[in-house]
Amino acid sequence: MKVDRFFSVFKTASRGMDIQRKQLALSAENIANAYTTRVDGQDGPYKPKAMTTALSDEQQFKLKLDNANLSLKETRSGHIDGQFGFSSQDALADMSPDEEIIEQEKYRYEYDPSHPDADANGMVKYPDLDLVEEMTQMVSANRLYEANLAVVEAEKQVLKRAFEI
């Protein structure tokens, strides 16, 4: 058994925890800057940030290739031959999604002529953030982080029992 296969569960769970940690920090930053009308080094108010995750083109290709190989093996033999649905474990070495943080140009205007950043019409430009949505994303990221942590703990128990045998 390759050592890489041995620790693949830990690598996958830790990558999931890393993404959820970044999402949690991003939501916290958005909430902290919900009423920031001026940012140093930037023209205008704080730009709300969002994180997108997706498999890279190479990862998507590997996944489609493995699924095609799996269906071909099932068609020929009627079963999978213990491959767990993948023709090569090396193809799954890094199947974690890539994340990208995007600054959004979403703003809302409020009338407040006494505000120092008000324009000639008395309108102040604020980041357009839905605080309920940001809090929901924080709770979701926290729960997903805890789920990945539970996977790590479960795998540790499995390995511990395997060494007892």
N, CA, C and O of each residue as an XYZ file, in Angstrom:
660
protein
N       0.853     -1.178      0.000
C       0.000      0.000      0.000
C       0.894      1.235      0.000
O       1.833      1.341      0.789
N       0.586      2.160     -0.896
C       1.361      3.397     -0.951
C       1.014      4.276      0.242
O      -0.132      4.315      0.688
N       2.025      4.982      0.754
C       1.829      5.863      1.901
C       0.864      6.984      1.542
O       0.085      7.425      2.387
N       0.908      7.451      0.288
C       0.023      8.524     -0.145
C      -1.444      8.113     -0.009
O      -2.278      8.914      0.410
N      -1.755      6.875     -0.360
C      -3.123      6.359     -0.218
C      -3.516      6.271      1.251
O      -4.670      6.486      1.620
N      -2.545      5.954      2.063
C      -2.773      5.759      3.483
C      -3.267      7.041      4.150
O      -4.106      6.999      5.050
N      -2.744      8.168      3.705
C      -3.091      9.448      4.322
C      -4.019     10.310      3.465
O      -4.187     11.494      3.759
N      -4.618      9.760      2.431
C      -5.455     10.561      1.536
C      -6.678     11.136      2.251
O      -7.115     12.239      1.925
N      -7.233     10.413      3.214
C      -8.380     10.932      3.959
C      -7.979     12.177      4.746
O      -8.724     13.156      4.796
N      -6.807     12.134      5.353
C      -6.324     13.290      6.112
C      -6.084     14.489      5.190
O      -6.410     15.623      5.543
N      -5.515     14.235      4.010
C      -5.257     15.324      3.072
C      -6.568     15.958      2.606
O      -6.680     17.181      2.524
N      -7.545     15.128      2.305
C      -8.826     15.641      1.828
C      -9.537     16.444      2.913
O     -10.041     17.536      2.651
N      -9.576     15.910      4.116
C     -10.247     16.610      5.222
C      -9.521     17.909      5.585
O     -10.162     18.919      5.875
N      -8.199     17.882      5.568
C      -7.471     19.096      5.916
C      -7.665     20.175      4.852
O      -7.715     21.362      5.175
N      -7.773     19.775      3.602
C      -8.047     20.743      2.534
C      -9.445     21.344      2.717
O      -9.639     22.544      2.524
N     -10.407     20.513      3.088
C     -11.751     21.010      3.362
C     -11.766     21.976      4.531
O     -12.452     22.997      4.485
N     -11.009     21.659      5.587
C     -10.938     22.563      6.742
C     -10.276     23.885      6.358
O     -10.678     24.944      6.839
N      -9.266     23.826      5.498
C      -8.588     25.047      5.059
C      -9.545     25.956      4.292
O      -9.572     27.165      4.524
N     -10.320     25.391      3.392
C     -11.278     26.191      2.621
C     -12.333     26.793      3.543
O     -12.695     27.958      3.379
N     -12.830     26.028      4.504
C     -13.860     26.554      5.407
C     -13.298     27.613      6.344
O     -14.006     28.550      6.712
N     -12.033     27.476      6.734
C     -11.386     28.508      7.554
C     -11.293     29.808      6.783
O     -11.543     30.881      7.331
N     -10.932     29.715      5.501
C     -10.854     30.916      4.666
C     -12.233     31.545      4.472
O     -12.358     32.770      4.480
N     -13.274     30.718      4.296
C     -14.633     31.237      4.134
C     -15.085     31.940      5.405
O     -15.722     32.991      5.339
N     -14.765     31.377      6.544
C     -15.117     31.983      7.826
C     -14.433     33.343      7.984
O     -15.067     34.310      8.405
N     -13.161     33.419      7.654
C     -12.417     34.687      7.747
C     -12.970     35.710      6.764
O     -13.059     36.896      7.083
N     -13.338     35.261      5.581
C     -13.884     36.157      4.569
C     -15.229     36.740      5.006
O     -15.464     37.938      4.852
N     -16.099     35.912      5.543
C     -17.398     36.392      6.032
C     -17.214     37.353      7.199
O     -17.913     38.362      7.295
N     -16.278     37.042      8.081
C     -16.014     37.935      9.217
C     -15.495     39.289      8.727
O     -15.875     40.331      9.262
N     -14.635     39.275      7.717
C     -14.125     40.523      7.151
C     -15.259     41.335      6.523
O     -15.325     42.552      6.699
N     -16.148     40.663      5.791
C     -17.285     41.362      5.186
C     -18.187     41.991      6.237
O     -18.619     43.134      6.088
N     -18.469     41.247      7.298
C     -19.330     41.780      8.363
C     -18.658     42.965      9.052
O     -19.311     43.964      9.352
N     -17.357     42.854      9.301
C     -16.630     43.936      9.981
C     -16.612     45.215      9.147
O     -16.545     46.314      9.695
N     -16.672     45.074      7.836
C     -16.595     46.240      6.953
C     -17.933     46.599      6.315
O     -17.962     47.277      5.288
N     -19.023     46.163      6.897
C     -20.350     46.396      6.314
C     -20.686     47.881      6.199
O     -21.469     48.262      5.329
N     -20.118     48.719      7.046
C     -20.417     50.149      7.013
C     -19.174     50.988      6.730
O     -19.124     52.163      7.094
N     -18.172     50.394      6.085
C     -16.941     51.102      5.756
C     -17.132     51.846      4.439
O     -17.336     51.238      3.388
N     -17.061     53.175      4.516
C     -17.294     53.992      3.325
C     -16.012     54.447      2.642
O     -16.056     54.983      1.534
N     -14.873     54.239      3.292
C     -13.607     54.655      2.698
C     -12.517     53.672      3.132
O     -12.368     53.374      4.317
N     -11.765     53.178      2.154
C     -10.679     52.235      2.418
C      -9.380     52.866      1.947
O      -9.316     53.412      0.846
N      -8.339     52.794      2.776
C      -7.032     53.350      2.401
C      -6.500     52.650      1.151
O      -6.537     51.423      1.050
N      -6.010     53.439      0.209
C      -5.442     52.878     -1.012
C      -6.480     52.436     -2.023
O      -6.136     51.802     -3.020
N      -7.726     52.753     -1.791
C      -8.805     52.324     -2.673
C      -9.775     53.488     -2.839
O     -10.052     54.211     -1.882
N     -10.279     53.665     -4.023
C     -11.234     54.739     -4.274
C     -12.643     54.235     -3.954
O     -13.177     53.383     -4.663
N     -13.220     54.747     -2.919
C     -14.584     54.373     -2.569
C     -14.657     53.454     -1.378
O     -13.668     53.247     -0.674
N     -15.845     52.898     -1.152
C     -16.052     52.060      0.031
C     -15.445     50.666     -0.122
O     -14.927     50.293     -1.175
N     -15.531     49.921      0.966
C     -15.064     48.527      0.993
C     -15.797     47.728     -0.081
O     -17.005     47.883     -0.258
N     -15.075     46.885     -0.788
C     -15.684     46.022     -1.805
C     -15.958     44.662     -1.176
O     -15.029     43.984     -0.736
N     -17.232     44.257     -1.130
C     -17.544     42.942     -0.560
C     -16.804     41.832     -1.308
O     -16.628     41.897     -2.525
N     -16.375     40.816     -0.560
C     -15.621     39.713     -1.148
C     -16.431     38.431     -1.067
O     -17.207     38.214     -0.136
N     -16.228     37.597     -2.060
C     -16.877     36.290     -2.095
C     -15.849     35.260     -2.544
O     -14.918     35.583     -3.283
N     -16.019     34.027     -2.096
C     -15.116     32.958     -2.479
C     -15.863     31.975     -3.363
O     -16.968     31.538     -3.040
N     -15.246     31.639     -4.474
C     -15.803     30.605     -5.345
C     -14.856     29.416     -5.316
O     -13.637     29.575     -5.259
N     -15.429     28.239     -5.355
C     -14.620     27.024     -5.393
C     -15.073     26.181     -6.571
O     -16.267     26.054     -6.843
N     -14.114     25.616     -7.255
C     -14.408     24.740     -8.386
C     -13.182     23.885     -8.660
O     -12.057     24.256     -8.324
N     -13.419     22.747     -9.270
C     -12.300     21.917     -9.690
C     -11.632     22.568    -10.889
O     -12.311     23.125    -11.752
N     -10.320     22.504    -10.951
C      -9.602     23.040    -12.106
C      -9.942     22.187    -13.330
O     -10.491     21.092    -13.205
N      -9.611     22.701    -14.502
C      -9.887     21.967    -15.739
C      -9.192     20.608    -15.732
O      -9.763     19.614    -16.180
N      -7.963     20.568    -15.225
C      -7.210     19.312    -15.170
C      -7.900     18.311    -14.229
O      -7.994     17.126    -14.547
N      -8.379     18.785    -13.077
C      -9.059     17.915    -12.128
C     -10.373     17.400    -12.707
O     -10.715     16.232    -12.524
N     -11.112     18.266    -13.406
C     -12.361     17.839    -14.024
C     -12.107     16.786    -15.090
O     -12.863     15.822    -15.213
N     -11.036     16.974    -15.866
C     -10.681     15.997    -16.890
C     -10.352     14.644    -16.266
O     -10.823     13.609    -16.736
N      -9.538     14.654    -15.202
C      -9.183     13.409    -14.525
C     -10.421     12.693    -13.990
O     -10.539     11.473    -14.105
N     -11.339     13.458    -13.407
C     -12.550     12.870    -12.855
C     -13.408     12.255    -13.959
O     -13.919     11.146    -13.797
N     -13.572     12.957    -15.074
C     -14.358     12.426    -16.191
C     -13.697     11.192    -16.786
O     -14.377     10.231    -17.145
N     -12.368     11.216    -16.891
C     -11.629     10.071    -17.426
C     -11.800      8.856    -16.517
O     -12.027      7.748    -17.001
N     -11.692      9.056    -15.210
C     -11.865      7.955    -14.267
C     -13.282      7.403    -14.307
O     -13.475      6.189    -14.231
N     -14.273      8.274    -14.425
C     -15.666      7.801    -14.520
C     -15.891      7.022    -15.805
O     -16.630      6.038    -15.804
N     -15.266      7.445    -16.907
C     -15.385      6.720    -18.169
C     -14.729      5.350    -18.051
O     -15.279      4.359    -18.531
N     -13.543      5.282    -17.406
C     -12.867      3.997    -17.197
C     -13.698      3.080    -16.322
O     -13.771      1.877    -16.572
N     -14.328      3.640    -15.293
C     -15.166      2.850    -14.403
C     -16.340      2.254    -15.154
O     -16.628      1.067    -15.008
N     -17.018      3.057    -15.954
C     -18.184      2.538    -16.674
C     -17.768      1.506    -17.705
O     -18.513      0.561    -17.967
N     -16.564      1.674    -18.309
C     -16.061      0.694    -19.251
C     -15.757     -0.623    -18.551
O     -16.072     -1.690    -19.078
N     -15.141     -0.560    -17.358
C     -14.822     -1.773    -16.600
C     -16.094     -2.487    -16.170
O     -16.165     -3.714    -16.231
N     -17.098     -1.733    -15.737
C     -18.356     -2.339    -15.312
C     -19.047     -3.022    -16.476
O     -19.637     -4.090    -16.312
N     -18.978     -2.410    -17.659
C     -19.625     -2.967    -18.845
C     -18.950     -4.259    -19.253
O     -19.626     -5.219    -19.624
N     -17.633     -4.302    -19.194
C     -16.895     -5.489    -19.640
C     -16.997     -6.642    -18.650
O     -17.197     -7.789    -19.050
N     -16.860     -6.343    -17.356
C     -16.771     -7.435    -16.387
C     -18.014     -7.607    -15.536
O     -18.186     -8.645    -14.895
N     -18.873     -6.619    -15.519
C     -20.067     -6.713    -14.695
C     -19.834     -6.303    -13.256
O     -20.790     -6.205    -12.486
N     -18.594     -6.061    -12.871
C     -18.269     -5.559    -11.536
C     -17.014     -4.685    -11.616
O     -16.453     -4.507    -12.697
N     -16.585     -4.152    -10.506
C     -15.542     -3.127    -10.513
C     -14.146     -3.687    -10.245
O     -13.178     -2.944    -10.408
N     -13.986     -4.916     -9.854
C     -12.679     -5.518     -9.570
C     -11.927     -4.826     -8.450
O     -10.702     -4.725     -8.520
N     -12.609     -4.347     -7.422
C     -11.949     -3.797     -6.253
C     -11.219     -2.489     -6.469
O     -10.372     -2.119     -5.656
N     -11.520     -1.786     -7.530
C     -10.833     -0.528     -7.800
C     -11.502      0.658     -7.115
O     -11.014      1.782     -7.236
N     -12.587      0.444     -6.410
C     -13.308      1.503     -5.713
C     -13.733      2.618     -6.659
O     -13.846      3.774     -6.251
N     -13.968      2.273     -7.922
C     -14.490      3.239     -8.864
C     -13.464      4.111     -9.545
O     -13.836      4.998    -10.312
N     -12.173      3.893     -9.294
C     -11.173      4.725     -9.932
C     -10.064      3.854    -10.482
O      -9.607      2.921     -9.822
N      -9.636      4.164    -11.690
C      -8.608      3.357    -12.328
C      -7.227      3.641    -11.772
O      -6.350      2.780    -11.840
N      -7.012      4.821    -11.227
C      -5.691      5.179    -10.728
C      -5.818      6.067     -9.502
O      -6.483      7.102     -9.546
N      -5.187      5.668     -8.418
C      -5.216      6.499     -7.222
C      -4.393      7.765     -7.428
O      -4.664      8.792     -6.806
N      -3.384      7.695     -8.304
C      -2.580      8.883     -8.567
C      -3.406      9.991     -9.204
O      -3.106     11.170     -9.016
N      -4.434      9.632     -9.948
C      -5.293     10.634    -10.574
C      -6.071     11.423     -9.534
O      -6.518     12.539     -9.799
N      -6.231     10.847     -8.356
C      -6.987     11.515     -7.301
C      -6.090     12.168     -6.267
O      -6.562     12.560     -5.200
N      -4.814     12.293     -6.562
C      -3.867     12.796     -5.567
C      -4.260     14.157     -5.019
O      -4.140     14.401     -3.818
N      -4.726     15.044     -5.883
C      -5.141     16.360     -5.403
C      -6.439     16.751     -6.095
O      -6.431     17.548     -7.033
N      -7.544     16.198     -5.638
C      -8.841     16.485     -6.233
C      -9.595     17.537     -5.436
O     -10.813     17.656     -5.573
N      -8.902     18.292     -4.614
C      -9.571     19.336     -3.852
C      -9.840     20.525     -4.768
O      -9.082     20.777     -5.705
N     -10.910     21.249     -4.500
C     -11.245     22.371     -5.385
C     -10.287     23.539     -5.207
O      -9.708     23.736     -4.138
N     -10.136     24.294     -6.261
C      -9.372     25.534     -6.199
C     -10.327     26.628     -5.742
O     -11.481     26.671     -6.168
N      -9.844     27.510     -4.874
C     -10.699     28.608     -4.438
C     -10.164     29.915     -4.991
O      -8.963     30.092     -5.194
N     -11.092     30.817     -5.226
C     -10.730     32.133     -5.739
C     -11.558     33.165     -4.987
O     -12.767     33.003     -4.821
N     -10.900     34.221     -4.536
C     -11.598     35.290     -3.820
C     -11.813     36.441     -4.799
O     -10.876     36.936     -5.426
N     -13.073     36.849     -4.910
C     -13.458     37.882     -5.860
C     -13.969     39.098     -5.098
O     -14.762     38.971     -4.165
N     -13.509     40.273     -5.502
C     -14.061     41.512     -4.955
C     -15.227     41.925     -5.829
O     -15.103     42.011     -7.051
N     -16.359     42.182     -5.196
C     -17.565     42.519     -5.939
C     -17.815     44.019     -5.888
O     -17.577     44.660     -4.864
N     -18.285     44.560     -6.967
C     -18.626     45.983     -7.049
C     -20.119     46.135     -6.755
O     -20.894     46.523     -7.629
N     -20.511     45.829     -5.526
C     -21.915     45.942     -5.116
C     -22.018     47.026     -4.052
O     -21.381     46.949     -3.001
N     -22.825     48.026     -4.341
C     -22.968     49.134     -3.408
C     -24.440     49.485     -3.220
O     -25.282     49.199     -4.070
N     -24.721     50.106     -2.092
C     -26.042     50.653     -1.818
C     -25.848     52.097     -1.381
O     -24.781     52.469     -0.892
N     -26.873     52.897     -1.559
C     -26.777     54.314     -1.216
C     -27.789     54.645     -0.122
O     -28.921     54.162     -0.134
N     -27.359     55.474      0.816
C     -28.226     55.963      1.881
C     -28.103     57.485      1.944
O     -27.035     58.051      1.712
N     -29.204     58.117      2.257
C     -29.214     59.570      2.365
C     -28.750     59.966      3.761
O     -29.405     59.652      4.755
N     -27.605     60.664      3.829
C     -27.064     61.173      5.088
C     -26.150     62.358      4.769
O     -24.934     62.195      4.668
N     -26.734     63.548      4.609
C     -25.931     64.708      4.193
C     -24.868     65.118      5.218
O     -23.937     65.843      4.867
N     -24.982     64.674      6.480
C     -23.991     65.051      7.492
C     -22.766     64.123      7.495
O     -21.789     64.407      8.187
N     -22.804     63.035      6.744
C     -21.686     62.083      6.687
C     -20.523     62.698      5.910
O     -20.748     63.339      4.884
N     -19.272     62.514      6.381
C     -18.127     63.109      5.672
C     -17.926     62.582      4.250
O     -17.316     63.269      3.430
N     -18.421     61.385      3.938
C     -18.253     60.815      2.596
C     -19.492     60.994      1.721
O     -19.610     60.346      0.681
N     -20.406     61.854      2.125
C     -21.614     62.084      1.338
C     -21.269     62.865      0.072
O     -20.406     63.743      0.090
N     -21.951     62.536     -1.026
C     -21.730     63.275     -2.264
C     -22.539     64.577     -2.245
O     -23.118     64.932     -1.218
N     -22.579     65.284     -3.369
C     -23.263     66.581     -3.443
C     -24.756     66.472     -3.162
O     -25.381     67.437     -2.722
N     -25.329     65.296     -3.416
C     -26.768     65.084     -3.165
C     -27.044     64.556     -1.764
O     -28.200     64.306     -1.422
N     -26.015     64.382     -0.951
C     -26.186     63.876      0.404
C     -26.247     62.359      0.490
O     -26.597     61.811      1.535
N     -25.908     61.674     -0.602
C     -25.960     60.207     -0.636
C     -24.587     59.627     -0.261
O     -23.546     60.086     -0.730
N     -24.627     58.606      0.600
C     -23.401     57.926      1.041
C     -23.397     56.530      0.421
O     -24.404     55.822      0.435
N     -22.245     56.155     -0.119
C     -22.076     54.860     -0.785
C     -21.529     53.850      0.219
O     -20.435     54.030      0.755
N     -22.303     52.772      0.475
C     -21.916     51.698      1.402
C     -21.781     50.381      0.634
O     -22.377     50.219     -0.431
N     -21.005     49.448      1.167
C     -20.980     48.110      0.555
C     -22.358     47.467      0.681
O     -23.001     47.574      1.726
N     -22.809     46.808     -0.367
C     -24.113     46.146     -0.342
C     -23.931     44.721      0.168
O     -23.674     43.797     -0.603
N     -24.068     44.563      1.466
C     -23.904     43.261      2.114
C     -25.199     42.854      2.792
O     -25.876     43.676      3.410
N     -25.530     41.605      2.674
C     -26.661     41.052      3.406
C     -26.081     40.380      4.648
O     -25.495     39.301      4.555
N     -26.239     41.009      5.800
C     -25.636     40.487      7.029
C     -26.187     39.114      7.402
O     -25.465     38.283      7.953
N     -27.462     38.875      7.103
C     -28.041     37.554      7.392
C     -27.365     36.491      6.533
O     -27.060     35.403      7.020
N     -27.133     36.798      5.271
C     -26.452     35.865      4.373
C     -25.019     35.614      4.845
O     -24.550     34.477      4.817
N     -24.333     36.653      5.270
C     -22.956     36.493      5.756
C     -22.920     35.632      7.018
O     -22.046     34.778      7.162
N     -23.862     35.853      7.927
C     -23.918     35.034      9.145
C     -24.250     33.581      8.806
O     -23.716     32.655      9.416
N     -25.135     33.392      7.831
C     -25.478     32.033      7.395
C     -24.251     31.333      6.823
O     -24.022     30.154      7.095
N     -23.464     32.055      6.032
C     -22.243     31.469      5.484
C     -21.244     31.132      6.592
O     -20.532     30.131      6.506
N     -21.194     31.963      7.624
C     -20.293     31.678      8.748
C     -20.718     30.407      9.487
O     -19.882     29.568      9.823
N     -22.009     30.275      9.735
C     -22.507     29.077     10.423
C     -22.254     27.837      9.562
O     -21.824     26.799     10.065
N     -22.524     27.958      8.271
C     -22.308     26.833      7.359
C     -20.829     26.441      7.309
O     -20.501     25.256      7.364
N     -19.944     27.422      7.206
C     -18.508     27.143      7.173
C     -18.055     26.481      8.469
O     -17.231     25.566      8.453
N     -18.597     26.947      9.587
C     -18.251     26.363     10.883
C     -18.693     24.901     10.958
O     -17.941     24.044     11.422
N     -19.903     24.625     10.503
C     -20.399     23.237     10.537
C     -19.609     22.327      9.604
O     -19.309     21.186      9.953
N     -19.273     22.830      8.418
C     -18.478     22.022      7.490
C     -17.072     21.786      8.033
O     -16.501     20.713      7.836
N     -16.519     22.771      8.707
C     -15.213     22.602      9.339
C     -15.296     21.495     10.384
O     -14.433     20.619     10.438
N     -16.343     21.537     11.217
C     -16.526     20.518     12.249
C     -16.733     19.140     11.630
O     -16.260     18.144     12.177
N     -17.433     19.065     10.497
C     -17.639     17.780      9.820
C     -16.312     17.210      9.326
O     -16.054     16.015      9.473
N     -15.480     18.052      8.747
C     -14.158     17.587      8.304
C     -13.296     17.162      9.482
O     -12.528     16.206      9.377
N     -13.417     17.861     10.594
C     -12.687     17.486     11.795
C     -13.161     16.124     12.315
O     -12.357     15.321     12.789
N     -14.465     15.873     12.222
C     -15.004     14.570     12.630
C     -14.487     13.451     11.731
O     -14.266     12.333     12.197
N     -14.294     13.746     10.441
C     -13.726     12.752      9.521
C     -12.302     12.406      9.941
O     -11.921     11.236      9.934
N     -11.524     13.404     10.301
C     -10.151     13.164     10.760
C     -10.154     12.291     12.007
O      -9.383     11.337     12.105
N     -11.023     12.619     12.961
C     -11.103     11.826     14.199
C     -11.532     10.388     13.916
O     -10.999      9.453     14.514
N     -12.490     10.208     13.010
C     -12.951      8.855     12.673
C     -11.839      8.050     12.005
O     -11.651      6.871     12.308
N     -11.110      8.683     11.104
C     -10.011      7.989     10.432
C      -8.907      7.630     11.421
O      -8.289      6.571     11.303
N      -8.659      8.492     12.382
C      -7.671      8.165     13.415
C      -8.093      6.923     14.195
O      -7.266      6.065     14.505
N      -9.375      6.834     14.506
C      -9.874      5.661     15.223
C      -9.749      4.397     14.372
O      -9.394      3.334     14.881
N     -10.041      4.516     13.079
C      -9.926      3.364     12.174
C      -8.474      2.884     12.129
O      -8.209      1.685     12.218
N      -7.546      3.818     11.992
C      -6.130      3.435     11.945
C      -5.669      2.852     13.264
O      -4.894      1.896     13.289
N      -6.132      3.413     14.341
C      -5.763      2.899     15.659
C      -6.233      1.455     15.831
O      -5.496      0.607     16.333
N      -7.468      1.189     15.408
C      -7.967     -0.190     15.509
C      -7.271     -1.116     14.528
O      -7.076     -2.294     14.830
N      -6.896     -0.620     13.376
C      -6.191     -1.452     12.410
C      -4.825     -1.893     12.958
O      -4.388     -3.014     12.696
N      -4.162     -1.031     13.704
C      -2.868     -1.379     14.275
C      -3.006     -2.313     15.472
O      -2.039     -2.975     15.850
N      -4.185     -2.375     16.071
C      -4.402     -3.286     17.203
C      -4.551     -4.728     16.741
O      -4.329     -5.650     17.525
N      -4.916     -4.933     15.508
C      -5.180     -6.281     15.002
C      -3.915     -7.079     14.854
O      -3.961     -8.236     14.438
